[in-house]
Amino acid sequence: MKYNLTKLAVIFLTAELYASLYASTIYPIDRAQMLRDGRFDFKVEFDKKIKNSDFKVLINGKNYKEIFKNQGEFIENEDNLNVSSLVVKDVSIAKEGSYKVEVIVDGKTDKVNWQVYAPALKPKAKNVILFIGDGLSVAHRTGARILSKGISEGKANGRLTVDDFPYMAFIGTSGTDSIATDSANSMSAYMTGHKSAVNAMGVYVSRAKNSLNHPKQETLGELIRRTSCKSLGIVSDAELEDATPAAVVAHTRRRADKNEIVGMLYGVKPDVLLGGGSAYFLPQSMPGSKRKDEINYIDKFKQDGYMFVTDAVSLKEAKSKSDKLLGLFHLGNMDGVLDRQIVKNDVTKKFPNQPDLTEMTSAALEVLSKNKNGFFLMVEGALIDKASHPLDWERAFYDTIMFDKSVSLAKEFAKTNPDTLIIVTGDHTHGISIIGTVDDNKQGADMREKVGVYADAGFTNYEDKNGDGYPDTPNVSKRLAVFFNNFPDYYETFRPKLDTQFVPAIQNEKGEYIANEAYKSVSGAVFRGGNIPRNTDTGVHSVDDMIVQAYGPGGEAIKGYMDNTQLFRVIVDALALGKSKK
Ligand SMILES: [Zn+2]
């Protein structure tokens, strides 16, 4: 009996192996939606080594060569993996409609379906400004509103700019590989209309070994360049090679390919590029460089007619004089508003005169609006995410206020330029929530007892005496109680970290992240045993929906629940991209 069962298992296993030998994977994937004439790479991966004559690829019943006008390349032994692939690069589909793609090998057929849509007949907007608050969650917005505007008798004493944007939707952020996303594949969905996987942008993640050799899709940046005379701008307070700004133009399976990403930025040449990350623009022989070659991208941009600025003063001077502007204000990520403007600690001494997101947004709008054909501008508030990972919600909330101030500049611009669509969203959420207050004057044996919940929470006592929209200090006696739902081992201090951003966990000899003892001695600190794997240094992204809001013509397409890939079409339709050729 035992023997028979084993034999049966062997038969099943063999049958399954046998079946799987005939599987093929098709990119773009099933249910992909594409703009008519939008460019993409087509790839079929066969799960075994076959001959060029062994298979058929039909698109709506026709040989793929007829549809693509290109036979592509058959790779008999891809990456020496003993498997074959068909790759047809840089193709498009010339007519809108439904497409059934069939791959037939040895009598077995694999299928995917695509929808190809026509460009909008008429543009609704001349300009689109897309704001990405990286990691922006509901708590960030509630917290920014309370900190910036105050709240009394249960009613907000003021509103964030985004609060009055009329169009609103929930966005699903999951990728092809996982329900949990990162900034690369989520921004890639906005910028290509296709899903991707964690760490990838502008490509489907195939089995190719080389990170730059996966099937690509045209990015919004490239589409604007190819089909319009509009200007293109990218602003971020992260490194410009970081996932969100990079995804406007880049194609790679590895977001860490920052050397190559700068080359891709240079390839598309956005008219305005403002942010951090100069380390990857400088040749390797220069101090601070992280390049692996001697290319000086700052020189290359300058040779192409860009004005180059490195601080807030030169940025302000340059904006009226230039129509192509490169601003690099930090070797790495820029510093947040709490460090730079509020507590003015040592953190910002290295780069003392950085512009903030509002100054960069204002400069970008001034430069880009010189083009009478309009523009697309992406502004990323990156530090919301950079501070939320290490559970440093004060920094994240202050940067959310700064983010909203940048949105208000765009809304001001839209008053005199009503043909402007403004979209405000994030790329993924964090597991963050406001649950009440922490009151130093509340009776209690330790800090935990000073947490006020329900009626005990009452209201906070932040003050903004100088009226700049930011509380004068986050370190008041009755402050928000904010907790993350996922964390490594750490010490909860119930207090803001004024010297430098919180470092909740550090690595031990075994490579595991353990609570950073530096915070153990803070009066009343409580140890929290982590609830995520021990190789994780900080909190992680959440799968919760993202909120998107919009203001201006074309914004009415934003409603209900949307997949993140749909935002691409909202932008493309608003600008009627893909219709007129340059
Ligand atoms: Zn993140």
Residues whose N, C-alpha, C, O or C-beta is under 5 A from the ligand:
A	BS01	ZN	D385
